[in-house]
Amino acid sequence: MEVIISPSLLSANVCNYSEDFRIFNEKDIKVIHIDIMDGHYVPNISIGLGQVAALRKLTKAEFDVHLMVTNPDEYVEALVEAGANSITIHSEVATHLYKSIHYLKSFGIKAGVALNPATPISCLEYVYPLLDRVLIMSVEPGFGGQAFVPFALDKISQLNEVKAKNNYGFTIQVDGGINLYNIENVIKAGARDIVIGSSLFNDGLAENIDLFNQKIINIDNTP
């Protein structure tokens, strides 16, 4: 069982990016989760294209960009040029989801779709074969530090059943409220890419990465 920890930069202190990325490289972090917000689809605003390009120089890790914006297609080309390796858009704002996914993949990057807590997985029925990643939001999008929404576990399990039954190749990613106490249930439900924010960056990034990695090893060794 391979489980990926994806640190969420939304919870990082922008003044500490250089040190954080040094730790990411030291701990062999494979994927870094970058939220892009427009202040419209969600009420928050995060880093922009220039910052993504600057951060790209600090690591070879995959830049997984999560677009929380009203017009996601308008950001794709510039983000790819800035160094994005994968881009996830929200089903709730993609007017022509099939077309948008094909547009993402035309740049040779991974394509993902995010579902807000109240959005059913059934909306992806006809695009599953195209996807590299399905992101289950376990909090409302826009702000870090929120509590995990319990019914997200049911969605993860349902999605995992669909994936297994049809032999789809997408990875199930979960974002929001993940900590050392609930990560086991999230993984057992079927998630394999775990976005972690506050629980990772608060009180010692390097130590917390080690704690989560050990927790994953323990889960994997549990009968």
GUDOFI-127166 format. One record per residue (C-alpha): residue number from 1; x, y negated, z. Coordinates in steps of 0.2 Angstrom, whole numbers, plus 2048, in hexadecimal, padded with zeros to 3 digits. Example, Ala and Ser with C-alpha at 12.3 -4.5 7.8 and 13.67 -1.06 7.14 Angstrom:
<nupas>
<nupa><resi>1</resi><xx>83E</xx><yy>816</yy><zz>827</zz></nupa>
<nupa><resi>2</resi><xx>844</xx><yy>805</yy><zz>824</zz></nupa>
</nupas>
This chain:
<nupas>
<nupa><resi>1</resi><xx>800</xx><yy>800</yy><zz>800</zz></nupa>
<nupa><resi>2</resi><xx>808</xx><yy>7F0</yy><zz>7FB</zz></nupa>
<nupa><resi>3</resi><xx>801</xx><yy>7E0</yy><zz>803</zz></nupa>
<nupa><resi>4</resi><xx>807</xx><yy>7CF</yy><zz>7FF</zz></nupa>
<nupa><resi>5</resi><xx>808</xx><yy>7C0</yy><zz>80B</zz></nupa>
<nupa><resi>6</resi><xx>805</xx><yy>7B0</yy><zz>802</zz></nupa>
<nupa><resi>7</resi><xx>809</xx><yy>7A1</yy><zz>80C</zz></nupa>
<nupa><resi>8</resi><xx>7FD</xx><yy>793</yy><zz>80A</zz></nupa>
<nupa><resi>9</resi><xx>805</xx><yy>782</yy><zz>807</zz></nupa>
<nupa><resi>10</resi><xx>7F5</xx><yy>779</yy><zz>80D</zz></nupa>
<nupa><resi>11</resi><xx>7FA</xx><yy>77D</yy><zz>81F</zz></nupa>
<nupa><resi>12</resi><xx>80C</xx><yy>778</yy><zz>81D</zz></nupa>
<nupa><resi>13</resi><xx>814</xx><yy>768</yy><zz>823</zz></nupa>
<nupa><resi>14</resi><xx>819</xx><yy>75E</yy><zz>813</zz></nupa>
<nupa><resi>15</resi><xx>828</xx><yy>758</yy><zz>81C</zz></nupa>
<nupa><resi>16</resi><xx>82F</xx><yy>769</yy><zz>81F</zz></nupa>
<nupa><resi>17</resi><xx>82D</xx><yy>770</yy><zz>80D</zz></nupa>
<nupa><resi>18</resi><xx>83F</xx><yy>772</yy><zz>80A</zz></nupa>
<nupa><resi>19</resi><xx>842</xx><yy>77C</yy><zz>81A</zz></nupa>
<nupa><resi>20</resi><xx>832</xx><yy>786</yy><zz>817</zz></nupa>
<nupa><resi>21</resi><xx>837</xx><yy>78B</yy><zz>806</zz></nupa>
<nupa><resi>22</resi><xx>848</xx><yy>790</yy><zz>80C</zz></nupa>
<nupa><resi>23</resi><xx>83F</xx><yy>79C</yy><zz>818</zz></nupa>
<nupa><resi>24</resi><xx>834</xx><yy>7A2</yy><zz>80A</zz></nupa>
<nupa><resi>25</resi><xx>844</xx><yy>7A7</yy><zz>800</zz></nupa>
<nupa><resi>26</resi><xx>84C</xx><yy>7AF</yy><zz>80F</zz></nupa>
<nupa><resi>27</resi><xx>83D</xx><yy>7B9</yy><zz>813</zz></nupa>
<nupa><resi>28</resi><xx>83B</xx><yy>7BE</yy><zz>801</zz></nupa>
<nupa><resi>29</resi><xx>829</xx><yy>7B7</yy><zz>800</zz></nupa>
<nupa><resi>30</resi><xx>823</xx><yy>7BC</yy><zz>7EE</zz></nupa>
<nupa><resi>31</resi><xx>814</xx><yy>7B0</yy><zz>7ED</zz></nupa>
<nupa><resi>32</resi><xx>811</xx><yy>79F</yy><zz>7F3</zz></nupa>
<nupa><resi>33</resi><xx>7FF</xx><yy>798</yy><zz>7F3</zz></nupa>
<nupa><resi>34</resi><xx>7FC</xx><yy>786</yy><zz>7ED</zz></nupa>
<nupa><resi>35</resi><xx>7EC</xx><yy>77E</yy><zz>7EF</zz></nupa>
<nupa><resi>36</resi><xx>7E8</xx><yy>770</yy><zz>7E3</zz></nupa>
<nupa><resi>37</resi><xx>7D9</xx><yy>765</yy><zz>7E8</zz></nupa>
<nupa><resi>38</resi><xx>7D1</xx><yy>756</yy><zz>7DF</zz></nupa>
<nupa><resi>39</resi><xx>7C7</xx><yy>74E</yy><zz>7ED</zz></nupa>
<nupa><resi>40</resi><xx>7B7</xx><yy>752</yy><zz>7E3</zz></nupa>
<nupa><resi>41</resi><xx>7B4</xx><yy>764</yy><zz>7E3</zz></nupa>
<nupa><resi>42</resi><xx>7BA</xx><yy>765</yy><zz>7F5</zz></nupa>
<nupa><resi>43</resi><xx>7BC</xx><yy>755</yy><zz>800</zz></nupa>
<nupa><resi>44</resi><xx>7CF</xx><yy>757</yy><zz>802</zz></nupa>
<nupa><resi>45</resi><xx>7DE</xx><yy>753</yy><zz>7F7</zz></nupa>
<nupa><resi>46</resi><xx>7EE</xx><yy>75D</yy><zz>7F7</zz></nupa>
<nupa><resi>47</resi><xx>7FE</xx><yy>75D</yy><zz>7EE</zz></nupa>
<nupa><resi>48</resi><xx>7FF</xx><yy>758</yy><zz>7DB</zz></nupa>
<nupa><resi>49</resi><xx>808</xx><yy>75D</yy><zz>7CB</zz></nupa>
<nupa><resi>50</resi><xx>818</xx><yy>754</yy><zz>7D0</zz></nupa>
<nupa><resi>51</resi><xx>81A</xx><yy>75D</yy><zz>7E0</zz></nupa>
<nupa><resi>52</resi><xx>817</xx><yy>76E</yy><zz>7D8</zz></nupa>
<nupa><resi>53</resi><xx>825</xx><yy>76B</yy><zz>7CC</zz></nupa>
<nupa><resi>54</resi><xx>830</xx><yy>765</yy><zz>7DA</zz></nupa>
<nupa><resi>55</resi><xx>82D</xx><yy>774</yy><zz>7E4</zz></nupa>
<nupa><resi>56</resi><xx>82F</xx><yy>780</yy><zz>7D5</zz></nupa>
<nupa><resi>57</resi><xx>842</xx><yy>77C</yy><zz>7D7</zz></nupa>
<nupa><resi>58</resi><xx>843</xx><yy>783</yy><zz>7E8</zz></nupa>
<nupa><resi>59</resi><xx>83E</xx><yy>795</yy><zz>7E5</zz></nupa>
<nupa><resi>60</resi><xx>83B</xx><yy>7A3</yy><zz>7D8</zz></nupa>
<nupa><resi>61</resi><xx>82B</xx><yy>7A9</yy><zz>7E1</zz></nupa>
<nupa><resi>62</resi><xx>81B</xx><yy>7A9</yy><zz>7D8</zz></nupa>
<nupa><resi>63</resi><xx>811</xx><yy>799</yy><zz>7D9</zz></nupa>
<nupa><resi>64</resi><xx>7FF</xx><yy>79E</yy><zz>7DB</zz></nupa>
<nupa><resi>65</resi><xx>7F5</xx><yy>78E</yy><zz>7D8</zz></nupa>
<nupa><resi>66</resi><xx>7E3</xx><yy>78E</yy><zz>7DF</zz></nupa>
<nupa><resi>67</resi><xx>7D9</xx><yy>780</yy><zz>7D6</zz></nupa>
<nupa><resi>68</resi><xx>7CC</xx><yy>778</yy><zz>7E1</zz></nupa>
<nupa><resi>69</resi><xx>7C7</xx><yy>76B</yy><zz>7D4</zz></nupa>
<nupa><resi>70</resi><xx>7B8</xx><yy>767</yy><zz>7CA</zz></nupa>
<nupa><resi>71</resi><xx>7C0</xx><yy>769</yy><zz>7B8</zz></nupa>
<nupa><resi>72</resi><xx>7CD</xx><yy>776</yy><zz>7BA</zz></nupa>
<nupa><resi>73</resi><xx>7D1</xx><yy>778</yy><zz>7A8</zz></nupa>
<nupa><resi>74</resi><xx>7D8</xx><yy>767</yy><zz>7A7</zz></nupa>
<nupa><resi>75</resi><xx>7E6</xx><yy>76B</yy><zz>7B4</zz></nupa>
<nupa><resi>76</resi><xx>7EC</xx><yy>77C</yy><zz>7AC</zz></nupa>
<nupa><resi>77</resi><xx>7F8</xx><yy>776</yy><zz>79F</zz></nupa>
<nupa><resi>78</resi><xx>801</xx><yy>76A</yy><zz>7AA</zz></nupa>
<nupa><resi>79</resi><xx>802</xx><yy>776</yy><zz>7B9</zz></nupa>
<nupa><resi>80</resi><xx>80A</xx><yy>784</yy><zz>7AE</zz></nupa>
<nupa><resi>81</resi><xx>817</xx><yy>777</yy><zz>7A8</zz></nupa>
<nupa><resi>82</resi><xx>819</xx><yy>773</yy><zz>7BB</zz></nupa>
<nupa><resi>83</resi><xx>81D</xx><yy>785</yy><zz>7BE</zz></nupa>
<nupa><resi>84</resi><xx>80D</xx><yy>78E</yy><zz>7C3</zz></nupa>
<nupa><resi>85</resi><xx>80D</xx><yy>7A1</yy><zz>7C0</zz></nupa>
<nupa><resi>86</resi><xx>7FB</xx><yy>7A4</yy><zz>7C4</zz></nupa>
<nupa><resi>87</resi><xx>7EC</xx><yy>799</yy><zz>7C5</zz></nupa>
<nupa><resi>88</resi><xx>7DB</xx><yy>79D</yy><zz>7CE</zz></nupa>
<nupa><resi>89</resi><xx>7CC</xx><yy>793</yy><zz>7CA</zz></nupa>
<nupa><resi>90</resi><xx>7BB</xx><yy>792</yy><zz>7D3</zz></nupa>
<nupa><resi>91</resi><xx>7AC</xx><yy>79B</yy><zz>7CB</zz></nupa>
<nupa><resi>92</resi><xx>7A1</xx><yy>78E</yy><zz>7D2</zz></nupa>
<nupa><resi>93</resi><xx>7A8</xx><yy>780</yy><zz>7C7</zz></nupa>
<nupa><resi>94</resi><xx>7AD</xx><yy>78A</yy><zz>7B7</zz></nupa>
<nupa><resi>95</resi><xx>79F</xx><yy>786</yy><zz>7AB</zz></nupa>
<nupa><resi>96</resi><xx>7A6</xx><yy>792</yy><zz>79F</zz></nupa>
<nupa><resi>97</resi><xx>7AF</xx><yy>79F</yy><zz>7A9</zz></nupa>
<nupa><resi>98</resi><xx>7B3</xx><yy>7AB</yy><zz>79C</zz></nupa>
<nupa><resi>99</resi><xx>7BA</xx><yy>79E</yy><zz>791</zz></nupa>
<nupa><resi>100</resi><xx>7C4</xx><yy>796</yy><zz>7A0</zz></nupa>
<nupa><resi>101</resi><xx>7CC</xx><yy>7A7</yy><zz>7A4</zz></nupa>
<nupa><resi>102</resi><xx>7D2</xx><yy>7A9</yy><zz>792</zz></nupa>
<nupa><resi>103</resi><xx>7D9</xx><yy>798</yy><zz>792</zz></nupa>
<nupa><resi>104</resi><xx>7E3</xx><yy>79C</yy><zz>7A2</zz></nupa>
<nupa><resi>105</resi><xx>7EA</xx><yy>7AC</yy><zz>79A</zz></nupa>
<nupa><resi>106</resi><xx>7EE</xx><yy>7A3</yy><zz>78A</zz></nupa>
<nupa><resi>107</resi><xx>7FD</xx><yy>79B</yy><zz>794</zz></nupa>
<nupa><resi>108</resi><xx>804</xx><yy>7AC</yy><zz>799</zz></nupa>
<nupa><resi>109</resi><xx>800</xx><yy>7AA</yy><zz>7AB</zz></nupa>
<nupa><resi>110</resi><xx>7F5</xx><yy>7B4</yy><zz>7B7</zz></nupa>
<nupa><resi>111</resi><xx>7E3</xx><yy>7AF</yy><zz>7B8</zz></nupa>
<nupa><resi>112</resi><xx>7D8</xx><yy>7B0</yy><zz>7C7</zz></nupa>
<nupa><resi>113</resi><xx>7C7</xx><yy>7AB</yy><zz>7CD</zz></nupa>
<nupa><resi>114</resi><xx>7C2</xx><yy>7A5</yy><zz>7DE</zz></nupa>
<nupa><resi>115</resi><xx>7B1</xx><yy>7A8</yy><zz>7E7</zz></nupa>
<nupa><resi>116</resi><xx>7AB</xx><yy>79D</yy><zz>7F5</zz></nupa>
<nupa><resi>117</resi><xx>7A4</xx><yy>7A6</yy><zz>804</zz></nupa>
<nupa><resi>118</resi><xx>792</xx><yy>7A5</yy><zz>7FE</zz></nupa>
<nupa><resi>119</resi><xx>796</xx><yy>7AA</yy><zz>7EC</zz></nupa>
<nupa><resi>120</resi><xx>792</xx><yy>7BC</yy><zz>7E8</zz></nupa>
<nupa><resi>121</resi><xx>79F</xx><yy>7C7</yy><zz>7DF</zz></nupa>
<nupa><resi>122</resi><xx>791</xx><yy>7CB</yy><zz>7D2</zz></nupa>
<nupa><resi>123</resi><xx>795</xx><yy>7BB</yy><zz>7C9</zz></nupa>
<nupa><resi>124</resi><xx>7A5</xx><yy>7C3</yy><zz>7C3</zz></nupa>
<nupa><resi>125</resi><xx>79D</xx><yy>7D3</yy><zz>7BB</zz></nupa>
<nupa><resi>126</resi><xx>7A2</xx><yy>7CF</yy><zz>7A9</zz></nupa>
<nupa><resi>127</resi><xx>7B3</xx><yy>7C7</yy><zz>7AC</zz></nupa>
<nupa><resi>128</resi><xx>7BB</xx><yy>7D4</yy><zz>7B8</zz></nupa>
<nupa><resi>129</resi><xx>7C5</xx><yy>7DC</yy><zz>7AA</zz></nupa>
<nupa><resi>130</resi><xx>7CD</xx><yy>7CB</yy><zz>7A6</zz></nupa>
<nupa><resi>131</resi><xx>7D3</xx><yy>7C7</yy><zz>7B8</zz></nupa>
<nupa><resi>132</resi><xx>7E4</xx><yy>7C9</yy><zz>7C0</zz></nupa>
<nupa><resi>133</resi><xx>7DD</xx><yy>7C3</yy><zz>7D1</zz></nupa>
<nupa><resi>134</resi><xx>7CD</xx><yy>7C0</yy><zz>7DA</zz></nupa>
<nupa><resi>135</resi><xx>7CE</xx><yy>7B5</yy><zz>7E9</zz></nupa>
<nupa><resi>136</resi><xx>7C1</xx><yy>7B7</yy><zz>7F7</zz></nupa>
<nupa><resi>137</resi><xx>7C0</xx><yy>7A7</yy><zz>801</zz></nupa>
<nupa><resi>138</resi><xx>7BD</xx><yy>7AC</yy><zz>813</zz></nupa>
<nupa><resi>139</resi><xx>7BA</xx><yy>799</yy><zz>818</zz></nupa>
<nupa><resi>140</resi><xx>7B3</xx><yy>78B</yy><zz>80F</zz></nupa>
<nupa><resi>141</resi><xx>7C0</xx><yy>783</yy><zz>803</zz></nupa>
<nupa><resi>142</resi><xx>7C9</xx><yy>773</yy><zz>806</zz></nupa>
<nupa><resi>143</resi><xx>7D0</xx><yy>774</yy><zz>817</zz></nupa>
<nupa><resi>144</resi><xx>7DC</xx><yy>77F</yy><zz>821</zz></nupa>
<nupa><resi>145</resi><xx>7DA</xx><yy>785</yy><zz>832</zz></nupa>
<nupa><resi>146</resi><xx>7C8</xx><yy>78B</yy><zz>831</zz></nupa>
<nupa><resi>147</resi><xx>7C2</xx><yy>79B</yy><zz>839</zz></nupa>
<nupa><resi>148</resi><xx>7C0</xx><yy>7AB</yy><zz>82E</zz></nupa>
<nupa><resi>149</resi><xx>7AE</xx><yy>7AE</yy><zz>828</zz></nupa>
<nupa><resi>150</resi><xx>7AA</xx><yy>7C0</yy><zz>82D</zz></nupa>
<nupa><resi>151</resi><xx>79F</xx><yy>7C5</yy><zz>81F</zz></nupa>
<nupa><resi>152</resi><xx>7AE</xx><yy>7C2</yy><zz>813</zz></nupa>
<nupa><resi>153</resi><xx>7B3</xx><yy>7D4</yy><zz>818</zz></nupa>
<nupa><resi>154</resi><xx>7A3</xx><yy>7DB</yy><zz>810</zz></nupa>
<nupa><resi>155</resi><xx>7A7</xx><yy>7D1</yy><zz>800</zz></nupa>
<nupa><resi>156</resi><xx>7B9</xx><yy>7D8</yy><zz>800</zz></nupa>
<nupa><resi>157</resi><xx>7B2</xx><yy>7EA</yy><zz>802</zz></nupa>
<nupa><resi>158</resi><xx>7A5</xx><yy>7E8</yy><zz>7F4</zz></nupa>
<nupa><resi>159</resi><xx>7B2</xx><yy>7E1</yy><zz>7E9</zz></nupa>
<nupa><resi>160</resi><xx>7BF</xx><yy>7EF</yy><zz>7ED</zz></nupa>
<nupa><resi>161</resi><xx>7B1</xx><yy>7FC</yy><zz>7E9</zz></nupa>
<nupa><resi>162</resi><xx>7AE</xx><yy>7F3</yy><zz>7D8</zz></nupa>
<nupa><resi>163</resi><xx>7C1</xx><yy>7F3</yy><zz>7D4</zz></nupa>
<nupa><resi>164</resi><xx>7C3</xx><yy>805</yy><zz>7D9</zz></nupa>
<nupa><resi>165</resi><xx>7B4</xx><yy>80B</yy><zz>7CF</zz></nupa>
<nupa><resi>166</resi><xx>7B9</xx><yy>803</yy><zz>7BF</zz></nupa>
<nupa><resi>167</resi><xx>7CC</xx><yy>804</yy><zz>7C1</zz></nupa>
<nupa><resi>168</resi><xx>7CD</xx><yy>7F1</yy><zz>7BF</zz></nupa>
<nupa><resi>169</resi><xx>7DF</xx><yy>7EA</yy><zz>7C1</zz></nupa>
<nupa><resi>170</resi><xx>7DC</xx><yy>7DA</yy><zz>7CA</zz></nupa>
<nupa><resi>171</resi><xx>7E3</xx><yy>7D7</yy><zz>7DC</zz></nupa>
<nupa><resi>172</resi><xx>7D7</xx><yy>7D2</yy><zz>7EA</zz></nupa>
<nupa><resi>173</resi><xx>7DD</xx><yy>7C2</yy><zz>7F3</zz></nupa>
<nupa><resi>174</resi><xx>7D6</xx><yy>7BB</yy><zz>802</zz></nupa>
<nupa><resi>175</resi><xx>7D8</xx><yy>7A9</yy><zz>809</zz></nupa>
<nupa><resi>176</resi><xx>7D2</xx><yy>7A1</yy><zz>819</zz></nupa>
<nupa><resi>177</resi><xx>7D3</xx><yy>7A4</yy><zz>82B</zz></nupa>
<nupa><resi>178</resi><xx>7DF</xx><yy>7B3</yy><zz>82A</zz></nupa>
<nupa><resi>179</resi><xx>7E9</xx><yy>7B7</yy><zz>83A</zz></nupa>
<nupa><resi>180</resi><xx>7F1</xx><yy>7C6</yy><zz>843</zz></nupa>
<nupa><resi>181</resi><xx>7E1</xx><yy>7CB</yy><zz>84A</zz></nupa>
<nupa><resi>182</resi><xx>7D6</xx><yy>7CD</yy><zz>83B</zz></nupa>
<nupa><resi>183</resi><xx>7E3</xx><yy>7D1</yy><zz>82D</zz></nupa>
<nupa><resi>184</resi><xx>7E1</xx><yy>7E3</yy><zz>830</zz></nupa>
<nupa><resi>185</resi><xx>7CE</xx><yy>7E3</yy><zz>82C</zz></nupa>
<nupa><resi>186</resi><xx>7D2</xx><yy>7D8</yy><zz>81D</zz></nupa>
<nupa><resi>187</resi><xx>7DF</xx><yy>7E5</yy><zz>816</zz></nupa>
<nupa><resi>188</resi><xx>7D4</xx><yy>7F4</yy><zz>81A</zz></nupa>
<nupa><resi>189</resi><xx>7C6</xx><yy>7EC</yy><zz>811</zz></nupa>
<nupa><resi>190</resi><xx>7D1</xx><yy>7EC</yy><zz>801</zz></nupa>
<nupa><resi>191</resi><xx>7DA</xx><yy>7DB</yy><zz>800</zz></nupa>
<nupa><resi>192</resi><xx>7EC</xx><yy>7DC</yy><zz>7FB</zz></nupa>
<nupa><resi>193</resi><xx>7F1</xx><yy>7CA</yy><zz>7F9</zz></nupa>
<nupa><resi>194</resi><xx>7EF</xx><yy>7C1</yy><zz>809</zz></nupa>
<nupa><resi>195</resi><xx>7F0</xx><yy>7AE</yy><zz>809</zz></nupa>
<nupa><resi>196</resi><xx>7F5</xx><yy>7A8</yy><zz>81B</zz></nupa>
<nupa><resi>197</resi><xx>7F6</xx><yy>796</yy><zz>820</zz></nupa>
<nupa><resi>198</resi><xx>7F5</xx><yy>78F</yy><zz>832</zz></nupa>
<nupa><resi>199</resi><xx>7F9</xx><yy>7A0</yy><zz>83A</zz></nupa>
<nupa><resi>200</resi><xx>809</xx><yy>7A0</yy><zz>830</zz></nupa>
<nupa><resi>201</resi><xx>80F</xx><yy>78E</yy><zz>831</zz></nupa>
<nupa><resi>202</resi><xx>80B</xx><yy>78B</yy><zz>844</zz></nupa>
<nupa><resi>203</resi><xx>818</xx><yy>78F</yy><zz>851</zz></nupa>
<nupa><resi>204</resi><xx>826</xx><yy>796</yy><zz>846</zz></nupa>
<nupa><resi>205</resi><xx>825</xx><yy>79A</yy><zz>834</zz></nupa>
<nupa><resi>206</resi><xx>833</xx><yy>7A7</yy><zz>833</zz></nupa>
<nupa><resi>207</resi><xx>82D</xx><yy>7B0</yy><zz>842</zz></nupa>
<nupa><resi>208</resi><xx>81B</xx><yy>7B0</yy><zz>83D</zz></nupa>
<nupa><resi>209</resi><xx>820</xx><yy>7B8</yy><zz>82C</zz></nupa>
<nupa><resi>210</resi><xx>829</xx><yy>7C6</yy><zz>835</zz></nupa>
<nupa><resi>211</resi><xx>819</xx><yy>7C8</yy><zz>840</zz></nupa>
<nupa><resi>212</resi><xx>80D</xx><yy>7CA</yy><zz>831</zz></nupa>
<nupa><resi>213</resi><xx>819</xx><yy>7D5</yy><zz>828</zz></nupa>
<nupa><resi>214</resi><xx>81B</xx><yy>7E1</yy><zz>837</zz></nupa>
<nupa><resi>215</resi><xx>808</xx><yy>7E1</yy><zz>839</zz></nupa>
<nupa><resi>216</resi><xx>806</xx><yy>7E6</yy><zz>827</zz></nupa>
<nupa><resi>217</resi><xx>813</xx><yy>7F4</yy><zz>829</zz></nupa>
<nupa><resi>218</resi><xx>809</xx><yy>7FA</yy><zz>839</zz></nupa>
<nupa><resi>219</resi><xx>7F9</xx><yy>7FA</yy><zz>82F</zz></nupa>
<nupa><resi>220</resi><xx>800</xx><yy>804</yy><zz>821</zz></nupa>
<nupa><resi>221</resi><xx>807</xx><yy>811</yy><zz>82E</zz></nupa>
<nupa><resi>222</resi><xx>7F6</xx><yy>812</yy><zz>836</zz></nupa>
<nupa><resi>223</resi><xx>7ED</xx><yy>823</yy><zz>832</zz></nupa>
</nupas>
